[in-house]
């Protein structure tokens, strides 16, 4: 039976709406406790980010229900951070029937959230502020994925050496959407990427997961220390993915295409150095 919406779901969503709106206001230069009448300026960031996260998790939920896999509705996670949330999760109860259903469930979330994030990035970049290089004070700088760099050039059409861009909150929410998508697609354990790698490569998935660990360590040492946390998380989550009930059922052509599209999305949205200057 479908999982019911509970008070916990509603409470966590309201709290996350509040914390992300608070964070969005701060990003707009508003100090909410001093200027409560201007906290509404955080809504563009908050609503965009929540839509990306909701689309990601509801895509998982719908795919799970289509394959008769028990799953909860999304639990949003509020957080006192620069973006106001640690994301959202759903809980799935094994077993998962076969690799076809596994790839549908694993890929649906990243693809759904990715589509919304692309739209947010394009719309937000049109609204972003472009300044001559050197006008802005040095502070936190956010890195770019291949796709975000391409969209920035397509929309803004500027020389990045001559101009700086102050991202509109909607574009920043889209940037976060790309980062969340790539993190979920890491080929590890029971992350979305782990589901997809297991569905595509079967028992060989563990080798791919193990090869990911040293890559994250190197990135953590030379580019962004946060990758060391993800490397440690890999050790906690483990390399192996639990087996499906009917492993003999092979992927059809459509599922293979979905899997490879998901891996392409990972490459396009992966940001080696997400944050600089912190």
C-alpha positions as CSV (number, residue, x, y, z in Angstrom):
1,X,0.0,0.0,0.0
2,X,1.2,3.6,-0.6
3,X,2.9,5.2,2.3
4,X,0.8,7.8,4.1
5,X,1.7,11.5,4.6
6,X,2.5,11.8,8.3
7,X,2.8,14.8,10.7
8,X,6.6,14.2,10.6
9,X,6.6,14.7,6.8
10,X,4.7,17.9,7.1
11,X,6.7,19.2,10.1
12,X,10.1,18.5,8.4
13,X,8.9,20.2,5.2
14,X,7.7,23.3,7.0
15,X,11.0,23.5,8.9
16,X,13.0,23.0,5.8
17,X,10.9,25.7,4.0
18,X,11.7,28.1,6.8
19,X,15.5,27.3,7.0
20,X,15.9,27.5,3.2
21,X,14.0,30.8,3.0
22,X,16.2,32.1,5.9
23,X,19.3,31.0,3.9
24,X,18.0,32.5,0.8
25,X,17.4,35.8,2.5
26,X,21.0,35.8,3.8
27,X,22.2,35.1,0.3
28,X,20.4,38.3,-0.7
29,X,22.1,40.4,1.9
30,X,19.1,40.4,4.3
31,X,19.7,39.8,8.0
32,X,16.4,38.1,8.9
33,X,16.4,38.9,12.6
34,X,17.1,42.6,11.9
35,X,14.9,42.9,8.7
36,X,12.1,40.4,9.1
37,X,9.9,42.3,6.7
38,X,12.4,41.4,3.9
39,X,12.7,37.7,4.6
40,X,10.4,37.1,1.5
41,X,13.5,37.8,-0.6
42,X,14.6,34.3,0.3
43,X,11.6,32.7,-1.4
44,X,13.1,32.4,-5.0
45,X,16.0,30.4,-3.7
46,X,13.9,28.4,-1.3
47,X,11.1,27.4,-3.6
48,X,13.5,26.6,-6.5
49,X,15.7,24.4,-4.3
50,X,12.7,22.6,-2.7
51,X,11.2,21.9,-6.1
52,X,14.5,20.3,-7.3
53,X,14.7,18.1,-4.2
54,X,11.0,17.3,-4.2
55,X,11.2,16.3,-7.9
56,X,14.2,14.1,-7.2
57,X,12.6,12.2,-4.3
58,X,9.1,12.0,-5.8
59,X,10.6,10.5,-8.9
60,X,12.1,7.8,-6.8
61,X,8.9,7.3,-5.0
62,X,6.8,7.0,-8.1
63,X,9.2,4.6,-9.7
64,X,9.3,2.5,-6.5
65,X,5.5,2.3,-6.5
66,X,5.4,1.3,-10.2
67,X,7.6,-1.7,-9.3
68,X,5.7,-2.6,-6.1
69,X,8.7,-1.7,-3.9
70,X,7.6,-0.3,-0.6
71,X,8.8,3.3,-0.2
72,X,8.0,6.3,2.1
73,X,7.2,9.8,1.0
74,X,10.1,12.2,1.2
75,X,11.6,13.3,4.5
76,X,13.1,16.8,4.2
77,X,16.1,17.6,6.4
78,X,16.4,21.2,7.7
79,X,19.8,22.4,8.6
80,X,21.4,25.6,9.8
81,X,23.7,25.8,6.8
82,X,24.5,28.2,3.9
83,X,21.7,26.5,1.9
84,X,19.4,25.7,4.8
85,X,19.0,21.9,4.2
86,X,20.8,18.6,4.1
87,X,18.5,17.5,1.3
88,X,15.7,15.0,1.4
89,X,15.4,11.2,1.6
90,X,12.9,8.4,1.1
91,X,13.1,5.0,2.8
92,X,12.8,1.9,0.6
93,X,12.2,-1.5,1.9
94,X,13.9,-4.4,0.1
95,X,13.7,-6.6,-1.8
96,X,14.0,-5.0,-5.3
97,X,12.8,-7.5,-7.9
98,X,15.3,-7.2,-10.7
99,X,17.9,-5.0,-12.4
100,X,15.3,-3.4,-14.6
101,X,13.3,-2.1,-11.6
102,X,16.6,-1.1,-9.9
103,X,17.7,1.1,-12.7
104,X,14.2,2.7,-13.0
105,X,14.2,3.5,-9.3
106,X,17.9,4.6,-9.1
107,X,17.9,6.8,-12.2
108,X,14.5,8.4,-11.9
109,X,15.5,10.7,-9.1
110,X,18.7,12.1,-10.6
111,X,17.1,12.5,-14.0
112,X,14.0,14.2,-12.6
113,X,16.0,16.6,-10.4
114,X,18.5,17.3,-13.1
115,X,15.8,18.5,-15.5
116,X,14.4,21.0,-13.0
117,X,18.0,22.1,-12.1
118,X,18.8,22.8,-15.8
119,X,15.7,25.0,-16.1
120,X,16.6,26.8,-12.9
121,X,20.1,27.4,-14.0
122,X,19.1,28.9,-17.4
123,X,16.4,31.1,-15.9
124,X,18.6,32.2,-13.0
125,X,21.6,33.0,-15.2
126,X,19.4,35.3,-17.2
127,X,18.7,37.1,-13.9
128,X,22.2,37.1,-12.6
129,X,24.4,40.3,-12.2
130,X,27.5,40.7,-14.3
131,X,30.3,43.0,-13.1
132,X,33.7,43.9,-14.4
133,X,36.4,41.7,-12.9
134,X,38.0,43.1,-9.8
135,X,34.9,45.1,-8.6
136,X,33.8,42.5,-6.1
137,X,35.5,41.8,-2.8
138,X,37.2,38.4,-2.5
139,X,35.0,35.8,-0.7
140,X,33.6,32.4,-1.3
141,X,33.9,31.2,-4.9
142,X,31.8,28.3,-6.3
143,X,33.3,26.0,-8.8
144,X,31.6,25.0,-12.0
145,X,30.7,21.6,-13.6
146,X,31.1,21.1,-17.3
147,X,27.4,21.7,-17.8
148,X,27.2,24.8,-15.6
149,X,30.1,26.3,-17.5
150,X,28.5,25.6,-20.8
151,X,25.1,27.1,-19.7
152,X,26.9,30.2,-18.3
153,X,28.6,30.8,-21.6
154,X,25.5,30.1,-23.6
155,X,23.3,32.5,-21.5
156,X,25.8,35.2,-20.5
157,X,28.2,35.1,-23.4
158,X,31.0,36.9,-21.5
159,X,34.7,36.5,-21.1
160,X,35.2,34.9,-17.6
161,X,38.6,36.6,-17.3
162,X,37.1,40.0,-17.7
163,X,33.8,39.7,-15.8
164,X,32.6,38.3,-12.5
165,X,29.1,36.9,-12.1
166,X,26.9,37.3,-9.0
167,X,24.5,34.4,-9.3
168,X,20.8,35.0,-8.9
169,X,19.4,32.8,-6.1
170,X,17.5,30.8,-8.6
171,X,20.7,30.0,-10.5
172,X,22.5,29.2,-7.2
173,X,19.7,26.7,-6.4
174,X,20.2,25.2,-9.8
175,X,23.9,25.0,-9.1
176,X,23.2,23.1,-5.9
177,X,20.8,20.9,-7.8
178,X,23.7,19.9,-10.1
179,X,26.0,19.2,-7.1
180,X,23.3,17.1,-5.4
181,X,22.7,15.2,-8.6
182,X,26.4,14.3,-9.0
183,X,26.8,13.4,-5.3
184,X,23.9,11.0,-5.5
185,X,25.3,9.5,-8.7
186,X,28.6,8.5,-7.1
187,X,29.0,4.8,-7.8
188,X,28.9,3.8,-4.2
189,X,26.8,1.3,-2.2
190,X,23.2,2.2,-2.1
191,X,23.5,5.7,-3.5
192,X,21.6,6.3,-6.7
193,X,24.9,5.8,-8.6
194,X,25.4,2.5,-6.7
195,X,22.0,1.3,-7.9
196,X,22.8,2.2,-11.5
197,X,26.3,0.6,-11.5
198,X,24.9,-2.6,-10.0
199,X,22.1,-2.7,-12.6
200,X,24.5,-2.1,-15.5
201,X,27.5,-4.2,-14.4
202,X,26.1,-6.8,-11.9
203,X,28.7,-8.3,-9.7
204,X,31.5,-6.2,-11.2
205,X,30.0,-3.1,-9.5
206,X,32.1,-3.6,-6.4
207,X,35.3,-3.1,-8.4
208,X,34.0,0.2,-9.7
209,X,33.1,1.3,-6.2
210,X,36.5,0.4,-4.9
211,X,38.2,2.3,-7.7
212,X,36.2,5.4,-6.7
213,X,37.7,5.6,-3.2
214,X,41.3,6.6,-4.2
215,X,40.0,9.1,-6.7
216,X,38.0,10.8,-4.0
217,X,41.0,10.8,-1.7
218,X,43.2,12.4,-4.3
219,X,40.6,15.0,-5.0
220,X,40.2,15.7,-1.3
221,X,44.0,16.2,-0.8
222,X,44.5,18.5,-3.8
223,X,41.2,20.2,-4.6
224,X,38.4,20.1,-2.0
225,X,38.7,18.6,1.5
226,X,35.0,17.7,1.4
227,X,35.9,14.7,-0.8
228,X,37.7,13.2,2.1
229,X,34.4,13.1,4.0
230,X,32.8,11.4,1.1
231,X,35.7,8.9,1.0
232,X,35.1,8.1,4.7
233,X,31.4,7.8,4.0
234,X,32.2,5.2,1.3
235,X,34.0,3.1,3.9
236,X,30.9,3.3,6.2
237,X,28.4,2.6,3.4
238,X,30.5,-0.3,2.0
239,X,31.3,-1.1,-1.6
240,X,28.8,-3.9,-2.3
241,X,25.1,-3.5,-3.3
242,X,22.6,-6.0,-2.0
243,X,21.4,-8.5,-4.6
244,X,18.1,-8.3,-6.4
245,X,15.6,-11.1,-6.2
246,X,15.8,-12.2,-9.8
247,X,19.4,-11.5,-11.0
248,X,18.9,-13.6,-14.2
249,X,16.5,-10.9,-15.7
250,X,18.7,-8.9,-18.0
251,X,18.4,-5.2,-18.8
252,X,16.6,-4.3,-22.0
253,X,17.9,-1.7,-24.4
254,X,15.8,1.1,-23.0
255,X,17.2,0.5,-19.4
256,X,20.7,0.4,-20.7
257,X,20.2,3.7,-22.4
258,X,18.7,5.2,-19.2
259,X,21.8,3.9,-17.3
260,X,24.3,5.4,-19.6
261,X,22.3,8.7,-19.7
262,X,22.6,8.8,-15.9
263,X,26.4,8.3,-16.1
264,X,26.6,11.1,-18.6
265,X,24.7,13.3,-16.3
266,X,27.2,12.5,-13.5
267,X,30.1,13.6,-15.7
268,X,28.3,16.8,-16.8
269,X,27.3,17.8,-13.3
270,X,30.4,16.7,-11.3
271,X,32.3,19.7,-9.8
272,X,35.8,18.7,-8.7
273,X,36.2,21.8,-6.5
274,X,32.7,22.9,-5.4
275,X,33.8,25.6,-3.0
276,X,36.9,27.8,-2.7
277,X,37.8,30.5,-0.2
278,X,36.2,28.9,2.9
